[in-house]
């Protein structure tokens, strides 16, 4: 039997983790883009 309270609590934690990973990936991509701009000049 599924405990729905725990299930929705875990979904709440999971979406925050996924959003954090997505934000870090965007940040790293932007950081690398900026560094490449400075190195080329």
C-alpha positions, -999 to +999 in steps of 0.1 A: +000+000+000+013+034-009+016+060+018+005+091-002+018+116+024+053+102+021+050+099-016+041+136-021+067+146+004+093+128-017+080+144-049+084+178-032+121+170-023+127+155-058+115+186-078+137+209-057+167+187-064+160+185-101+155+223-102+188+227-084+207+204-108+192+223-138+202+257-123+238+244-117+240+231-153+229+265-166+253+283-144+282+261-155+273+266-192+272+304-188+305+304-168+322+284-195+308+306-222+321+338-205+355+322-199+358+312-236+350+348-246+378+361-225+403+335-236+397+341-273+405+379-270 
